[in-house]
Amino acid sequence: MLQPGTTPLPLRSGGEGLLHVPPGPLRGLVLVLHDAGGTAEHGLSLLRGQADARGLVLLAPVSAGPTWDALSGTGRRDTPAVDAALQHVLARMPLPRTGWP
């Protein structure tokens, strides 16, 4: 189970993202990708209040380099790291896999 609050989330790429879990019932998951040169915290700071009000978990990974490697066509580090982070979070979320509201 996920605990309310914002916690670091180690990534397979060697970086550390952030996971924000709102208080109360969970209703969904938002993947927050920062802009080039941005940080996980910046993305969370923009959405945290709205996510708390709506019961949305925020997953904010960080890119392994200055921007997401999928933009350069490789996806060798970031894509597997984001995929693993999503699997980690979804395995701990009490959400139905079908019939989303």
MMTF fields as JSON, N, C-alpha, C and O atoms, coordinates in Angstrom:
{
  "mmtfVersion": "1.0.0",
  "mmtfProducer": "UNKNOWN",
  "numBonds": 403,
  "numAtoms": 404,
  "numGroups": 101,
  "numChains": 1,
  "numModels": 1,
  "chainsPerModel": [1],
  "groupsPerChain": [101],
  "chainIdList": ["A"],
  "bondAtomList": [4, 2, 8, 6, 12, 10, 16, 14, 20, 18, 24, 22, 28, 26, 32, 30, 36, 34, 40, 38, 44, 42, 48, 46, 52, 50, 56, 54, 60, 58, 64, 62, 68, 66, 72, 70, 76, 74, 80, 78, 84, 82, 88, 86, 92, 90, 96, 94, 100, 98, 104, 102, 108, 106, 112, 110, 116, 114, 120, 118, 124, 122, 128, 126, 132, 130, 136, 134, 140, 138, 144, 142, 148, 146, 152, 150, 156, 154, 160, 158, 164, 162, 168, 166, 172, 170, 176, 174, 180, 178, 184, 182, 188, 186, 192, 190, 196, 194, 200, 198, 204, 202, 208, 206, 212, 210, 216, 214, 220, 218, 224, 222, 228, 226, 232, 230, 236, 234, 240, 238, 244, 242, 248, 246, 252, 250, 256, 254, 260, 258, 264, 262, 268, 266, 272, 270, 276, 274, 280, 278, 284, 282, 288, 286, 292, 290, 296, 294, 300, 298, 304, 302, 308, 306, 312, 310, 316, 314, 320, 318, 324, 322, 328, 326, 332, 330, 336, 334, 340, 338, 344, 342, 348, 346, 352, 350, 356, 354, 360, 358, 364, 362, 368, 366, 372, 370, 376, 374, 380, 378, 384, 382, 388, 386, 392, 390, 396, 394, 400, 398],
  "bondOrderList": [1, 1, 1, 1, 1, 1, 1, 1, 1, 1, 1, 1, 1, 1, 1, 1, 1, 1, 1, 1, 1, 1, 1, 1, 1, 1, 1, 1, 1, 1, 1, 1, 1, 1, 1, 1, 1, 1, 1, 1, 1, 1, 1, 1, 1, 1, 1, 1, 1, 1, 1, 1, 1, 1, 1, 1, 1, 1, 1, 1, 1, 1, 1, 1, 1, 1, 1, 1, 1, 1, 1, 1, 1, 1, 1, 1, 1, 1, 1, 1, 1, 1, 1, 1, 1, 1, 1, 1, 1, 1, 1, 1, 1, 1, 1, 1, 1, 1, 1, 1],
  "groupList": [{"groupName": "MET", "atomNameList": ["N", "CA", "C", "O"], "elementList": ["N", "C", "C", "O"], "formalChargeList": [0, 0, 0, 0], "bondAtomList": [1, 0, 2, 1, 3, 2], "bondOrderList": [1, 1, 2], "singleLetterCode": "M", "chemCompType": "L-PEPTIDE LINKING"}, {"groupName": "LEU", "atomNameList": ["N", "CA", "C", "O"], "elementList": ["N", "C", "C", "O"], "formalChargeList": [0, 0, 0, 0], "bondAtomList": [1, 0, 2, 1, 3, 2], "bondOrderList": [1, 1, 2], "singleLetterCode": "L", "chemCompType": "L-PEPTIDE LINKING"}, {"groupName": "GLN", "atomNameList": ["N", "CA", "C", "O"], "elementList": ["N", "C", "C", "O"], "formalChargeList": [0, 0, 0, 0], "bondAtomList": [1, 0, 2, 1, 3, 2], "bondOrderList": [1, 1, 2], "singleLetterCode": "Q", "chemCompType": "L-PEPTIDE LINKING"}, {"groupName": "PRO", "atomNameList": ["N", "CA", "C", "O"], "elementList": ["N", "C", "C", "O"], "formalChargeList": [0, 0, 0, 0], "bondAtomList": [1, 0, 2, 1, 3, 2], "bondOrderList": [1, 1, 2], "singleLetterCode": "P", "chemCompType": "L-PEPTIDE LINKING"}, {"groupName": "GLY", "atomNameList": ["N", "CA", "C", "O"], "elementList": ["N", "C", "C", "O"], "formalChargeList": [0, 0, 0, 0], "bondAtomList": [1, 0, 2, 1, 3, 2], "bondOrderList": [1, 1, 2], "singleLetterCode": "G", "chemCompType": "PEPTIDE LINKING"}, {"groupName": "THR", "atomNameList": ["N", "CA", "C", "O"], "elementList": ["N", "C", "C", "O"], "formalChargeList": [0, 0, 0, 0], "bondAtomList": [1, 0, 2, 1, 3, 2], "bondOrderList": [1, 1, 2], "singleLetterCode": "T", "chemCompType": "L-PEPTIDE LINKING"}, {"groupName": "ARG", "atomNameList": ["N", "CA", "C", "O"], "elementList": ["N", "C", "C", "O"], "formalChargeList": [0, 0, 0, 0], "bondAtomList": [1, 0, 2, 1, 3, 2], "bondOrderList": [1, 1, 2], "singleLetterCode": "R", "chemCompType": "L-PEPTIDE LINKING"}, {"groupName": "SER", "atomNameList": ["N", "CA", "C", "O"], "elementList": ["N", "C", "C", "O"], "formalChargeList": [0, 0, 0, 0], "bondAtomList": [1, 0, 2, 1, 3, 2], "bondOrderList": [1, 1, 2], "singleLetterCode": "S", "chemCompType": "L-PEPTIDE LINKING"}, {"groupName": "GLU", "atomNameList": ["N", "CA", "C", "O"], "elementList": ["N", "C", "C", "O"], "formalChargeList": [0, 0, 0, 0], "bondAtomList": [1, 0, 2, 1, 3, 2], "bondOrderList": [1, 1, 2], "singleLetterCode": "E", "chemCompType": "L-PEPTIDE LINKING"}, {"groupName": "HIS", "atomNameList": ["N", "CA", "C", "O"], "elementList": ["N", "C", "C", "O"], "formalChargeList": [0, 0, 0, 0], "bondAtomList": [1, 0, 2, 1, 3, 2], "bondOrderList": [1, 1, 2], "singleLetterCode": "H", "chemCompType": "L-PEPTIDE LINKING"}, {"groupName": "VAL", "atomNameList": ["N", "CA", "C", "O"], "elementList": ["N", "C", "C", "O"], "formalChargeList": [0, 0, 0, 0], "bondAtomList": [1, 0, 2, 1, 3, 2], "bondOrderList": [1, 1, 2], "singleLetterCode": "V", "chemCompType": "L-PEPTIDE LINKING"}, {"groupName": "ASP", "atomNameList": ["N", "CA", "C", "O"], "elementList": ["N", "C", "C", "O"], "formalChargeList": [0, 0, 0, 0], "bondAtomList": [1, 0, 2, 1, 3, 2], "bondOrderList": [1, 1, 2], "singleLetterCode": "D", "chemCompType": "L-PEPTIDE LINKING"}, {"groupName": "ALA", "atomNameList": ["N", "CA", "C", "O"], "elementList": ["N", "C", "C", "O"], "formalChargeList": [0, 0, 0, 0], "bondAtomList": [1, 0, 2, 1, 3, 2], "bondOrderList": [1, 1, 2], "singleLetterCode": "A", "chemCompType": "L-PEPTIDE LINKING"}, {"groupName": "TRP", "atomNameList": ["N", "CA", "C", "O"], "elementList": ["N", "C", "C", "O"], "formalChargeList": [0, 0, 0, 0], "bondAtomList": [1, 0, 2, 1, 3, 2], "bondOrderList": [1, 1, 2], "singleLetterCode": "W", "chemCompType": "L-PEPTIDE LINKING"}],
  "groupTypeList": [0, 1, 2, 3, 4, 5, 5, 3, 1, 3, 1, 6, 7, 4, 4, 8, 4, 1, 1, 9, 10, 3, 3, 4, 3, 1, 6, 4, 1, 10, 1, 10, 1, 9, 11, 12, 4, 4, 5, 12, 8, 9, 4, 1, 7, 1, 1, 6, 4, 2, 12, 11, 12, 6, 4, 1, 10, 1, 1, 12, 3, 10, 7, 12, 4, 3, 5, 13, 11, 12, 1, 7, 4, 5, 4, 6, 6, 11, 5, 3, 12, 10, 11, 12, 12, 1, 2, 9, 10, 1, 12, 6, 0, 3, 1, 3, 6, 5, 4, 13, 3],
  "groupIdList": [1, 2, 3, 4, 5, 6, 7, 8, 9, 10, 11, 12, 13, 14, 15, 16, 17, 18, 19, 20, 21, 22, 23, 24, 25, 26, 27, 28, 29, 30, 31, 32, 33, 34, 35, 36, 37, 38, 39, 40, 41, 42, 43, 44, 45, 46, 47, 48, 49, 50, 51, 52, 53, 54, 55, 56, 57, 58, 59, 60, 61, 62, 63, 64, 65, 66, 67, 68, 69, 70, 71, 72, 73, 74, 75, 76, 77, 78, 79, 80, 81, 82, 83, 84, 85, 86, 87, 88, 89, 90, 91, 92, 93, 94, 95, 96, 97, 98, 99, 100, 101],
  "secStructList": [7, 7, 7, 1, 3, 3, 3, 3, 3, 3, 7, 6, 6, 1, 7, 3, 3, 3, 3, 3, 3, 7, 1, 1, 7, 7, 7, 3, 3, 3, 3, 7, 7, 7, 7, 6, 6, 7, 7, 2, 2, 2, 2, 2, 2, 2, 2, 2, 2, 2, 2, 2, 2, 2, 6, 3, 3, 3, 3, 3, 7, 7, 7, 1, 1, 1, 1, 7, 4, 4, 4, 4, 6, 7, 7, 1, 1, 2, 2, 2, 2, 2, 2, 2, 2, 2, 2, 2, 2, 2, 6, 6, 7, 7, 7, 7, 1, 1, 7, 7, 7],
  "xCoordList": [0.832, 0.0, 0.875, 1.985, 0.352, 1.044, 0.63, -0.536, 1.591, 1.338, 1.236, 1.994, 0.301, 0.169, 1.454, 2.191, 1.698, 2.875, 3.725, 3.388, 4.824, 5.759, 7.038, 7.647, 7.441, 8.632, 9.521, 9.035, 10.829, 11.731, 11.443, 11.038, 11.659, 11.475, 12.709, 12.88, 13.575, 14.763, 14.354, 13.404, 15.084, 14.791, 15.894, 17.043, 15.533, 16.508, 17.627, 18.715, 17.375, 18.378, 19.445, 20.421, 19.252, 20.199, 19.726, 20.295, 18.707, 18.168, 17.171, 16.93, 16.606, 15.611, 14.436, 14.571, 13.276, 12.062, 11.332, 11.845, 10.131, 9.29, 7.927, 7.411, 7.362, 6.023, 5.199, 5.572, 4.084, 3.187, 1.87, 1.217, 1.491, 0.244, -0.657, -0.266, -1.866, -2.756, -3.396, -3.434, -3.892, -4.654, -6.013, -6.51, -6.597, -7.931, -7.902, -6.843, -9.08, -9.194, -8.425, -8.386, -7.819, -7.063, -7.971, -8.71, -7.906, -8.788, -8.057, -8.688, -6.745, -6.016, -4.541, -4.075, -3.836, -2.387, -2.055, -2.562, -1.193, -0.726, 0.79, 1.494, 1.279, 2.716, 3.138, 2.67, 4.025, 4.438, 5.866, 6.813, 6.014, 7.339, 7.797, 7.097, 8.975, 9.508, 10.013, 10.235, 10.19, 10.729, 12.25, 12.847, 12.865, 14.322, 14.988, 14.702, 15.865, 16.555, 15.726, 16.196, 14.503, 13.614, 13.864, 14.773, 13.046, 13.171, 11.83, 10.779, 11.879, 10.652, 9.836, 8.612, 10.49, 9.793, 9.035, 7.942, 9.602, 8.911, 7.573, 6.557, 7.566, 6.319, 5.3, 4.113, 5.765, 4.851, 4.272, 3.088, 5.1, 4.629, 3.479, 2.634, 3.444, 2.376, 1.054, -0.016, 1.127, -0.076, -0.498, -1.598, 0.331, 0.085, -1.281, -2.01, -1.635, -2.922, -4.111, -5.054, -4.07, -5.166, -5.237, -6.323, -4.079, -4.036, -4.609, -5.36, -4.259, -4.795, -6.31, -7.0, -6.829, -8.269, -9.026, -10.204, -8.351, -9.025, -8.614, -9.096, -7.738, -7.323, -6.384, -6.422, -5.54, -4.637, -3.214, -2.656, -2.644, -1.246, -0.403, -0.74, 0.69, 1.597, 2.918, 3.556, 3.325, 4.621, 5.47, 5.148, 6.557, 7.413, 8.834, 9.652, 9.133, 10.504, 11.402, 10.925, 12.689, 13.643, 14.365, 14.581, 14.733, 15.464, 16.91, 17.461, 17.505, 18.895, 19.877, 20.977, 19.481, 20.34, 19.636, 18.689, 20.095, 19.495, 18.054, 17.307, 17.668, 16.283, 15.971, 16.857, 14.727, 14.306, 14.963, 14.942, 15.546, 16.279, 15.368, 15.852, 14.081, 13.161, 13.111, 12.812, 13.404, 13.425, 14.558, 14.468, 15.625, 16.747, 16.597, 17.448, 15.5, 15.228, 15.837, 15.721, 16.485, 17.11, 16.214, 15.94, 15.757, 14.91, 15.587, 14.911, 16.917, 17.657, 17.656, 17.694, 17.614, 17.671, 16.353, 15.854, 15.794, 14.594, 13.361, 12.597, 13.157, 11.951, 11.857, 10.807, 12.898, 12.803, 12.653, 11.982, 13.272, 13.167, 11.748, 11.222, 11.127, 9.753, 8.805, 7.892, 9.009, 8.167, 8.246, 7.217, 9.438, 9.606, 8.964, 8.362, 9.089, 8.482, 6.958, 6.303, 6.399, 4.95, 4.488, 3.49, 5.206, 4.843, 4.921, 4.053, 5.945, 6.123, 4.93, 4.377, 4.543, 3.449, 2.107, 1.331, 1.832, 0.548, 0.334, -0.797, 1.417, 1.299, 0.882, 0.417, 1.039, 0.726, -0.516, -0.884, -1.166, -2.353, -3.618, -3.764, -4.528, -5.794, -6.796, -7.844, -6.464, -7.338, -7.781, -7.027, -9.002, -9.435, -8.67, -8.322, -8.412, -7.678, -8.622, -8.166, -9.929, -10.905, -12.017, -12.142, -12.816, -13.956, -13.6, -14.248, -12.571, -12.171, -13.312, -13.996, -13.521, -14.619, -14.38, -15.209],
  "yCoordList": [-1.195, 0.0, 1.256, 1.269, 2.273, 3.555, 4.403, 4.416, 5.105, 5.982, 7.434, 7.852, 8.206, 9.612, 10.399, 10.141, 11.357, 12.21, 12.134, 11.431, 12.856, 12.875, 12.186, 12.55, 11.185, 10.409, 10.241, 10.266, 10.07, 9.78, 8.387, 7.482, 8.236, 6.943, 6.665, 7.274, 5.742, 5.405, 4.827, 4.051, 5.218, 4.765, 3.857, 3.947, 2.984, 2.056, 2.774, 2.222, 3.992, 4.752, 5.347, 5.93, 5.195, 5.747, 7.052, 7.514, 7.644, 8.89, 8.614, 7.469, 9.69, 9.564, 10.466, 11.689, 9.846, 10.593, 10.857, 10.597, 11.373, 11.624, 10.985, 10.931, 10.506, 9.942, 10.713, 10.805, 11.263, 11.984, 11.235, 10.997, 10.868, 10.15, 11.074, 11.525, 11.359, 12.26, 11.557, 10.328, 12.342, 11.729, 11.282, 11.846, 10.3, 9.853, 8.836, 8.318, 8.545, 7.521, 7.896, 9.06, 6.891, 7.112, 6.877, 5.893, 7.799, 7.707, 7.588, 7.364, 7.731, 7.65, 7.975, 8.297, 7.877, 8.1, 9.051, 8.907, 10.033, 10.971, 10.841, 10.936, 10.622, 10.59, 12.009, 12.563, 12.597, 13.991, 14.007, 13.689, 14.378, 14.447, 15.897, 16.768, 16.148, 17.511, 17.931, 17.099, 19.23, 19.749, 19.605, 19.217, 19.918, 19.811, 20.665, 21.856, 20.055, 20.754, 20.92, 21.505, 20.414, 20.565, 19.527, 18.703, 19.582, 18.655, 18.011, 18.518, 16.902, 16.222, 17.13, 17.186, 17.826, 18.699, 19.815, 20.186, 20.349, 21.424, 20.932, 21.61, 19.776, 19.225, 18.966, 19.25, 18.428, 18.154, 19.437, 19.493, 20.467, 21.709, 22.33, 23.02, 22.091, 22.644, 21.899, 22.479, 20.627, 19.784, 19.259, 18.723, 19.396, 18.761, 19.122, 18.231, 20.39, 20.813, 20.212, 19.737, 20.233, 19.659, 18.146, 17.572, 17.509, 16.057, 15.663, 14.693, 16.405, 16.111, 16.246, 15.421, 17.272, 17.513, 16.437, 16.194, 15.793, 14.816, 13.367, 12.459, 13.146, 11.783, 11.176, 9.968, 11.997, 11.51, 11.349, 12.263, 10.192, 9.932, 10.565, 10.457, 11.224, 11.835, 11.082, 10.943, 10.602, 9.957, 10.865, 11.1, 11.379, 12.327, 11.776, 12.024, 11.031, 10.547, 11.679, 12.761, 11.424, 12.383, 11.697, 10.485, 12.492, 11.927, 11.647, 12.297, 10.678, 10.311, 11.374, 11.503, 12.122, 13.174, 14.519, 14.676, 15.49, 16.824, 16.871, 17.793, 15.88, 15.763, 14.286, 13.445, 13.958, 12.558, 11.933, 12.511, 10.746, 10.136, 9.654, 9.397, 9.524, 9.167, 10.265, 9.997, 11.498, 12.604, 12.464, 12.961, 11.787, 11.567, 10.26, 9.902, 9.551, 8.318, 7.069, 5.991, 7.183, 5.993, 5.318, 4.124, 6.038, 5.456, 4.354, 3.515, 4.342, 3.237, 3.265, 2.212, 4.458, 4.536, 5.007, 4.414, 6.069, 6.643, 5.765, 5.582, 5.224, 4.438, 3.235, 3.044, 2.41, 1.292, 1.76, 1.104, 2.885, 3.393, 3.859, 3.579, 4.566, 5.032, 3.837, 3.794, 2.879, 1.68, 0.939, 0.544, 0.75, 0.06, 0.845, 0.253, 2.178, 3.006, 2.9, 2.805, 2.916, 2.755, 1.4, 1.317, 0.355, -0.978, -1.04, -1.632, -0.438, -0.411, 0.264, -0.259, 1.42, 2.176, 1.472, 1.314, 1.056, 0.415, -0.88, -1.221, -1.593, -2.828, -2.539, -3.44, -1.298, -0.926, -0.06, 0.34, 0.23, 1.084, 0.247, -0.668, 0.544, -0.189, 0.368, 0.895, 0.244, 0.747, -0.407, -1.355, -0.326, -1.35, -1.185, -0.068, -2.286, -2.238, -1.927, -1.566, -2.064, -1.74, -0.93, -0.88, -0.301, 0.45, 1.696, 2.006, 2.421, 3.646, 4.644, 4.756, 5.375, 6.359, 7.494, 8.398],
  "zCoordList": [0.0, 0.0, 0.0, 0.532, -0.595, -0.641, 0.553, 0.946, 1.119, 2.256, 1.782, 0.906, 2.356, 1.964, 2.209, 3.16, 1.335, 1.442, 0.194, -0.759, 0.204, -0.92, -0.493, 0.513, -1.264, -0.92, -2.151, -3.281, -1.925, -3.042, -3.596, -2.866, -4.89, -5.538, -6.392, -7.448, -5.942, -6.735, -8.097, -8.197, -9.124, -10.479, -10.997, -10.566, -11.925, -12.514, -13.245, -13.405, -13.689, -14.432, -13.519, -13.991, -12.203, -11.248, -10.637, -9.648, -11.203, -10.662, -9.546, -9.162, -9.045, -7.987, -8.316, -8.373, -8.534, -8.795, -7.497, -6.409, -7.63, -6.466, -6.68, -7.796, -5.585, -5.593, -4.578, -3.408, -5.022, -4.113, -4.042, -5.057, -2.823, -2.576, -1.759, -0.682, -2.263, -1.541, -0.339, -0.275, 0.6, 1.69, 1.15, 0.176, 1.762, 1.354, 0.242, -0.112, -0.315, -1.358, -2.623, -3.023, -3.239, -4.478, -5.671, -5.725, -6.633, -7.789, -9.111, -10.144, -9.105, -10.358, -10.174, -9.081, -11.276, -11.296, -12.434, -13.546, -12.142, -13.156, -13.245, -12.24, -14.458, -14.711, -15.075, -16.069, -14.268, -14.435, -14.976, -14.257, -16.25, -16.871, -16.904, -17.42, -16.35, -16.326, -17.692, -18.572, -17.858, -19.105, -19.111, -18.107, -20.237, -20.352, -19.282, -19.157, -18.523, -17.457, -16.191, -15.215, -16.198, -15.051, -13.974, -14.078, -12.944, -11.814, -11.514, -11.905, -10.824, -10.401, -9.481, -9.598, -8.586, -7.635, -8.334, -7.906, -9.4, -10.123, -10.66, -10.509, -11.274, -11.795, -10.698, -10.862, -9.582, -8.466, -7.898, -7.566, -7.784, -7.163, -7.956, -7.385, -9.255, -10.089, -9.913, -10.097, -9.558, -9.547, -8.182, -8.051, -7.177, -5.872, -5.28, -4.843, -5.258, -4.673, -5.397, -4.765, -6.721, -7.504, -7.334, -7.267, -7.265, -7.089, -5.732, -5.633, -4.692, -3.356, -3.339, -2.74, -3.988, -4.007, -4.782, -4.521, -5.734, -6.599, -6.341, -7.018, -5.38, -5.062, -6.086, -6.32, -6.699, -7.739, -7.217, -6.61, -7.458, -7.137, -8.243, -9.422, -7.865, -8.833, -8.83, -7.786, -9.978, -10.155, -11.019, -12.184, -10.456, -11.158, -11.249, -10.363, -12.312, -12.494, -12.975, -13.317, -12.997, -13.566, -14.721, -14.706, -15.717, -16.845, -16.443, -15.555, -17.107, -16.806, -17.293, -16.756, -18.297, -18.839, -18.751, -17.981, -19.536, -19.475, -19.988, -19.661, -20.791, -21.246, -21.422, -21.265, -21.743, -21.873, -23.099, -24.186, -22.92, -24.032, -25.154, -26.256, -24.912, -25.987, -27.046, -28.209, -26.642, -27.607, -28.607, -29.729, -28.2, -29.114, -29.881, -30.695, -29.609, -30.324, -29.718, -30.3, -28.564, -27.992, -26.959, -27.081, -25.961, -24.931, -24.143, -23.547, -24.129, -23.506, -21.989, -21.352, -21.396, -19.931, -19.329, -18.373, -19.89, -19.296, -19.468, -18.519, -20.653, -20.895, -19.966, -19.352, -19.827, -18.881, -17.426, -16.63, -17.085, -15.712, -15.406, -14.329, -16.343, -16.145, -16.114, -15.289, -16.993, -17.013, -15.678, -15.129, -15.161, -13.877, -12.737, -11.841, -12.762, -11.722, -11.775, -10.737, -12.977, -13.12, -12.588, -11.871, -12.936, -12.443, -10.923, -10.282, -10.347, -8.894, -8.216, -7.248, -8.729, -8.118, -8.34, -7.397, -9.555, -9.85, -9.064, -8.719, -8.784, -7.997, -6.561, -5.863, -6.11, -4.725, -4.594, -3.49, -5.718, -5.698, -5.681, -6.492, -4.777, -4.734, -5.751, -5.378, -7.028, -8.09, -8.981, -9.197, -9.497, -10.459, -11.77, -12.154, -12.446, -13.725, -14.892, -15.977, -14.671, -15.701, -15.069, -13.845, -15.897, -15.403, -14.622, -13.623, -15.064, -14.362, -14.421, -15.439, -13.321, -13.311, -14.284, -14.392]
}
